[in-house]
Amino acid sequence: MSQYPTFETERLILRLTELEDAPFILELFNSPKWIQFIGDRNLRTIEQAEKYIAERMRAQLAHHDFSNYTVIRKEDQVKLGNCGLYDREGVDGIDIGFAFLPQYEGKGYAFEAANELKEQAFNRFQLPELHAITDKDNTGSQRLIEKLGLRFNRYITLPDETEEIMLYSLIKDIQ
């Protein structure tokens, strides 16, 4: 089990993604909106999902105390989606990201999870600012990012990509 903290909201548990989450990650990464808005990661087997978790999601922990969190509904322990803080190449600072299986969209879970992680980013992890990126056509993601308090900053192109995406930013309130 993870030595890193889990976070809880009224309805959700956010815990670092573990190898045991590989079947869920495989399903999430192959969902239609993931493919459309985030991109095909070419995960087709449980083994490939495990490798992705180990090499991509968990590797960041060597430099930070945060990474990708699996979002679990408290009442029945169902895995709904993921939410994370990422040190992403091409983004100056830490990026908050989220994705949920289609059947769990529109129920407030993404906002609840991302808002908790935003609070942890500023309070526990002492980040001075937070960013988010999204596809220009992903209006649902844009609305959620804005509801979290982030504001459109500019268009950017990530390394090895050709499409411009939207970069949002929020500076920690120093009150």
N, C-alpha and C positions, 0 to 999 in steps of 0.2 A: 504494500500500500504506500501511497505517496507521503513523503515527509513534508510536503507543501500544504498550505492551508486550503480548505474548501470554504466557499462562501454560501450563505443562505439568504433567501428572500422569503416572503410570505409563502410562496408556492413552489419555490425552486431551490435546487442544490446545484452549485457550480463547482465541479472538481476537475483537477487537471486530467486531461485525456490520457488514458492508460492503454497498454497493448490489448487489454480485454475489450476495449471499445472498437476494435478493428471491424467487426461486422456492421456496427452502427455507422462508422466513418465511411465504409464502403458504400452503404446505402445513401448517406447524405451527399457524398461527393459525386454520386451518379444521379442525383435528383435533377429534374429538368431546369429549375432556376439556378442551381449551382453551375451546371454546364453552361447555361446561357449567360449568366452574369459574372461568374468567377472564372470559369474555364475548366476544361477537361483535364484532370490530373492523371489520366490514364491508369486509374486504379481499377483493376478488374477482378482481383482475388483478395482473399483475407490476408495472405502473405504480403501482398503489395501494400495493403492498408497498414499492416503492422510495421513494415519498413518505413512508410511515410510518417507514422506516429513517432517512431524511434529517431529517425534521421532529420525530420523537419520540425515536428511539433515539440518534441522533448529536448532537442538539441539546444534550443534557446535558453533553457534553464541553466546552462553552464555560465551564462553571462547575466541573466536576470532571474528574479524569483517568480516570474510569471510566464505564461505561454498560452496554450489553447485549453479551454475548459469545456467539458461535456456538460450540457444543461439537462438536468434530471428533474422530472416532476415529483415532488415529495409524496403526494397521495398514493401513487402506484409505482414509483421508481422507473417510469418510462423515460427513455432518452429522447429528448425533443429536438435538440440542435446543438450547436456549439457557439461559443462566444470567447473571444480571446484578445490579448494584448500582444502585438507583434512588433518586433524590431525588423522591419521590412526594408529590403534594399530598394532605394529610390524614394523613400519617404523619410524626411528629416525629422526624426523623433519616433515616438511609439504610436502605432495605429491600433484602433479598436475595430474589431470585425465580428460579424455574426452571420449565422446561417441556420435555418430551421427546416425540418421536413415539411412538405406542403400541408399535411393534415394538421399541423400545429401553428400555422400562420394565422394572423388575425385574432388571436386570443390574448394579446398583451404579453406573451412570454418573452419575446425578443426584447421589448423595451425593459421589462422587469430585470432580465439577465444583464443586458448592456448597461443599464443605469447603475446596477450594483457594481459591475466591473469598473465603470467610470469613477464611482466613488472610491473604490479600492485603489485605482490608479493614482488618484490625487492624494488620498489620505494614508493608505498603507505603504504604497510604493513610492510616494513622494515625487511623482512625475510633475514637471512644471507646466506641461501642455499635453494635449492629446489630439491625435489626428484620426481621420477616417477617410477611406477611399471607396468610391463606388462607380459603377458604370453609368454613363450619361442617361441610359434608358431605364435604369432601375429606380423608378420613382418611389416604390415602397421603401427601399433602403434609404433614399434621400430624405423622405419624411421622418423616418425613425432617427436618422443621424441628427436632423434639425431638432426633433423633439428632445434629444439628449443635450441640446444646447450648443452643438457644434455649428459653425457657420461656414458657408462656402468660401474657400480661400482662392483657389485657382485650378486650372487644368494642368495635369502632369502626364507624363508618359513613363511608365516603369521600365527599368532595364529589360532588354530582350523582348519588348512589346512594341506594337505599332499604334495601337488605339489610345487616344487620350482618355483619361478618366478624371473624375472630379475629386479634388482634395478638400476636405473640411478640416477645420481646426478649432480648438478651444484652449485658451490659456487659463490656468488655475486661478480662481478668484482669491486674491490675497487679502482677505478680511480677517 
